[in-house]
Amino acid sequence: MDYAILKSLFIVLVLGFMIGMQRTMTYLYKGEQAFAGSRTFALIALGGFLSGWIEKYVHGFVLASTLVFASMVAISYIMKVKQQNKWGMTTQIAALVTFFLGVMVWYHLENYAIFIGVVIIVLLEIKPRLQQFETHISPTDIHAVTLLLAMSFIVLPVLPDEMVGPYHLFNPYKTWLMAVIIAGISFIGYVAIKVLGQKHGVFLTGAAGGLISSTAVSISLSRMFRHQYTLINNYAGGIAVASTFMYFRVLFEAFVIHPELAWRLTPAYMGAALSGLAFSYWLYIHSKAAEITFEAPAITKNPLQLSEAIKFGILFGIVYGAIAFVQTRYGNVGVYVVSLFSGITDVDAITLSLSQMAKEERLETIASMNGIVIASVVNSLVKLGIVYWLGGVKLGWRMTQFFVLTLGVMGAGLFIGEMWIP
């Protein structure tokens, strides 16, 4: 007996059984009758496997069996529509795909079949969450995403990937590419706010808003704290979480552009992020249980509107060109000056710019690291100043403790990185 075939049969039956079980449980919770259950789906996958096997002896059998099975599925769908007046055909499509999984296993594509099977189960399982997600997305959001995708896949390929303009400081391709990257990262935070909501406390808002702009979160929550003086740990925690996510965001952006540079930044930024999470958790367990409801428009603006993408792109282009200009004339000191001024308003543009230049070897890695750190420190100090200005001394002192901790750990991480990372 060929044990390889037995192994393939086992894979086929397990895949079919798992997909069928997911379908059975879904219909069971709804109190409805399923089109096919675990055993039926296992037999469907087995049928696909046997079709591939018989194809070895009868040419065209796979095509014929596929047509027969597809006809059976079509008939069952028509009967369901007539009897139950329901139009969904997810289970029928899943059955067809399961049949092809069996065929794939016969042709020694087990790894791909298993991967696709897992993807099918995940797609079938996330339907309720996907429906919840869809209810929070407006036509304006869909229009913005569609427009940006069209601009990216239509316009981006034709843009010149070279330095143009006065002094050859502007790269159209990289400028628009960075606009797409930063807008996509921001959109994650935007969707998180819309799906998770803002009415479950400032910690949730700080986490979701920190994916977009920790500075905007600092402004919004500091203003709100003036009317909630007894909830200092709540509001300080929201700002701390947002600022912590800034460290994660910078590290992620560096990994997207230049992984080697990101690895050198990891001890500093991961240390700052973890210490920030620890401090935020301390604030959370010492916060009051009062439910806080509010609106924070400063952190819920859709970042995937075309105007927002263009703004990010232009900002990146300016910073990228400025770094290239000053670096050739003033060396690394000029880069640090640009980083300092960029950090006043934004960390993302300078992070992407310095990462790109280090990747192109137009700037030393150590200079890029220092520039990103300078921008991060300056941005943190600006947020601290905002908290003191809008939230008062009490909230400002609590955030001073946070930034002393996280920036101190960042400094230690930089020292450790220089000692242990070549």
N, C-alpha and C positions, 0 to 999 in steps of 0.2 A: 504493500500500500504506500502510495506517495504521500508522505507527511507534509510536503509543501502545499499540496492541494487541500489537505485537511486544515492547515493553517489558514489558507485563503477562505475556505468555507466558514471557518469560525469567525473571521473578520467580517465577512458578508452578513452572517446571521446577527452578529452583535450590532453592526451598523443599522440594519433594518429594524431590529428589535428596539434599539434606543430611540430612533426617529418615531417609530410607531407608538412607543410608550409616551413620548411627549405629546403626540396627537391625542392619544386616549385620555391622558390626564386633563388636557385642555377641555375636551368635550365633556368629561366627567364633571368638572367644576361648573360647567355651564348647564348641566342637566340635559344635554342633547345627545343624540345618537351619532357615533363617529362613522365616517366613511370607511375607515379601516383601522384596525387596532395593531397591537404589538406583533401578534403572530402573522397577521396579513402582511404587514410591512416587511417582516423577516422573510416571508415567502416571496414577496416582490423582489427584494434584493437577491434572493436565491435564484429567482427566475432570470434576472439579468446575468448572473454568473453562469447559469446553465446555457443561456443563449450564446454567450461567448464560447463556451466549451463546444457546443454542437456546431457552431460556425466553423470549427476546425475540420469538420467532416462534411457539413452541408453549407456550401457557399451561399451567402445571402440570408442565412437564418436570423442573424441579429436584426437586420432590417425588417424582415417579416414579423418577427416576434415583437419588435418595437411598435409596428403599426397595429398589431392585434391588441397589445396592451393599451396603447394610446386610445384606441377605439373603445375599449372597455371603460377606461377612465372618463372619456367624453360622455358615454351613455350614462354613467353614474352621476355625472355632474348635471346632465339634463334632467334626470329623474329627481335629483335633489331640488333643483330650481322649481320644478313643477309641483312637487309634494310639499316642500317647506318654504317656498318662495324666498330662498336665500341665494345670494349671488357670489358669495366668496368661494374661491377655488384654490386656496392656499394648500389644503390637504391633498388635492388632486395633483397639483404641481409637485408637492413634496414626494408623492408616490412615483411620479415619472422620474424625478431626479434619483430617487432610491434605486429604481430599476437600472439606471445608467451607472450607479455606483457599483452594482454587482458586475456589470460588464467591465468596468475599469479594473476591478480586482482580478478578474480573469486575465486581463492583459498586463498583469504585474505592475499595476499603478496603485498598489495598496496605500502607500504614504499619501498620495494625492487624494485617494478616496476617503481615507480617514480624516484628512484635513477638511475636505469639503463636507463630510458628514457632520463634523463638529460645528462648522459654520452654519449648516442647515438647522441644527438643533438650537444654536444661539439665536438665529434669526426668527425661528418659530417661538422661542421663549420670550423674546423681548417685545412682543406685540403690545402688551399693555403699557409698557414704559415708552414705547415708540409712539403710541397714540397720545400719551400724556405730553410727550415732547412736541408733537405736531400741534396740539392745542395752544401751545405757547408761542408758536412761530406765526408771525403775521405776514400778509402778502408783501409788505414792504421789506421784510427780512429776506424772503425768497427772491424778490427782485434784486436786492443788493448782492446776494450771493451769486445769483445767475449772472449779473452784470460783471462782477469781479472775475468769475471763472472765464467768461467770454473774453474779457480784456487780457487775462493771463494767457490763455491758450491761443488766442488769435493775434494779439498785439505783441506779447512778449517774444515769440520766436523770431519776429522780423526786426526787433530792435537791435542796433549794433552793440556788440559786446566789446567796446573799445572806448578809450578816453577821447572826448570831443570837447569843443568849446574853447574859450580863452584859457590858455595855459594847459589845455588838455586835462581838466579837472573833473569833468562830468561824464559818467558812464550810464547811458540810458537803460541798458539791459539790467545792470545790477541795481539801479535805483528802483525800477519797477519790481524786480524780483524781491527786494527787501520789503517793498510795500505789501506784496502778497504775503510774505512770511509773517510780518508783524501784525497785519490785519487778521490773519488766520489765528494767531495766538490770542489776540484780543477777543476774537469771536467766541473762543472757548469760554472765556469768562462771562461774556455777554449772555450766552445761552445758559450758563450755570445760574445766573441771576434770574433769568426768566423762568427756568424750569423749577429751581429750588425755592425761588421766592425771596422776598425781603422781610416778611412778616414773622420770622422765627428768631429774630434777635440780631444784634450787631456782629456777633461772631461769624454767622453764616454770610452776612453781607460783606464783612471784611475779607473772608476767604474768597468769595466769588469776585468781589470788586478788585482784589489784589491781583487777579489775573489780567485785569485791564489797566488799572492805574492806582497804585497805592497812594499817590499824591492826592488824587481826587477823593479817595476814601478818607484821607486825613482831613481834608477840608470839610467834607460833608459831616463826618462824625464829630469833629471839633465844634462845629456850629450847633449841632444837636445837643451836645453835652451841656451847653449853657442853660438848657431847660430841664436837664436831668442830673443835677449835681450829686445826687445820692447814688448814682450808678456809675461811679468812676471806673470800677474794674470792668464793667461791661463795655464802655466806650473805649477805654484804653486797650482792652483785649481785641476789639474790632480793628483798631488801627494797628496794633501789634501783628495780628494775623495778616493783614494786608501788606505790611512792610516785610513780613517773613516771606510771603509769596513773591515779593520782588526779588529776593535772593534766588529763589527757585527759577524765576522767569529769566533772569540774566544768565544763569548757568545753562538753562535749556537752549536759549538763543545761541550761546557760544557753541554748544554741542551741534546744533543744526548747521552752523557755518564752518566751524573749525574744531573738530573733536580733540585734536592734540592740545590746543590752547585750553579747551574746556577741562581736560583732565588736570592741567596745572592749576586751574582755578577751583577745582572740586574741593580740596581740603578747606580752603577759606570760605567758600560760599555754602558748602554743605554744612560746615560747622556753624556758620552764622544762622542758617536756616533751622537747623535742629535746635540750637539754643533758643532761637526765637519761638519755635513751637513749644519748647518747654516753658518759657516765660508766659506765653499765651495760655497754656494749659493751667498754669498757676493762677492767672487772672480769671480763667473760666471757673475754676472750682471755688474761687472767692468772690464770684459775682453774684448778684441777686437774681432770683428766679422770675422777676417780673417780665412779662412778655412785652416787647417793644415793637411797635408798629410805626413805620415811617416810609417815606418815599425819598429816594436818593437819585435824582435825575442825573447828577454829575457822573454817575458810574453806570448808567443803564443806556447810554447812547449807543446805537448800533455802530460798531467800529468798521463794519463792512460796507457802509455806504461809500460810494465812489469818492466823494469828497474827502472822507477820512483816509482812504487808501492813498490818495494823491498827496495828502498832507504828510503822511508818514514817509512816502517815497521822496518827496521834496526835502524833508528834514534829513533823511539819510543822505541824499545827494549832497546837500550843503555840508553836512558834517564830514562826509567822505572826502569831498573836494578840499575842505578846509584843512583836514589832517594832512592830505597829500601836499598841499601848498606850504604849510608851516613846517612840515617835517623836512622838506628839501632845503629850507632856508634857516630854520632854527633848531633842527634836530629833534630829539625826544622832548626837550623842554617845551617846544611849540605844541607838540601833541598833548602834553599834560595840561597846557593852558586851555586848549580846545575842550579837553575832557572836563576840566573844571567848570567852564561856562555851560557845556552841554548838560552836565549833571544838575544844574539849577532847575531845569524844566523836564528833562527826560533822560532815562538811562538806556532805553531800548535802542535808539538810533546810534549812540556812541558805541554800544556793545556790538551791534551788527557791523558797524563801520570798521572798528578796530579788529574784529575777528576776521573780516574779509581781507583787510590789508595784511594781517599776519599770515593768512592762508596763501596770499599771493606773494609772500616774502618781500613785500614792499616796506614792511615794518618789522622790527625785531619782536619776538614773542614776549620778551620781558617788558618792552615798552607798551605793547598792547595790554598786557596784564595790569600794569600800573595805571594805564589810562582808564581801564574799566573800573578798577578799584577806586580811583580818584572820583570818577563820576558817581559811583555808588555811595561813597562817603558824603560827597557834597549833597546828593539828593536826599540822603538820610537826615543831614543837618537842616536842609531846607524844610523837610517835613516836620522836624522837631520845632523849628521856628514857627511854622504854621500852627502847630498845636498850642504853643505858648501864646501866640497872638489871638487865635480864635477861641481856644478852649480854656485858657487861663493857666495860672501857675500850678494849680493842683494836678490837672491832667498833664501838663507839661513835665512836671517832675516825675510822674509815673512813667512817661514815655522816655525820659532821660535815662532811667534805670534800664529800660529795654534796649536803647541804642548803645549804651555803655557796654552792656553784656554782649550784644550781637556783633558790634564793631570790634570789640576786644577779642572775641573768638575769631573773627575774620582775620585780624592781625596775626594771631597765633597760628591760624591755618596757613597764612602766607609764609610765615617763617618755617613751618613744618614742610610745606610744599617745596620751598627752596632747598631744604636740607635733604629731602628724600626722593624728590622727583627729578630725574636728570634733565 
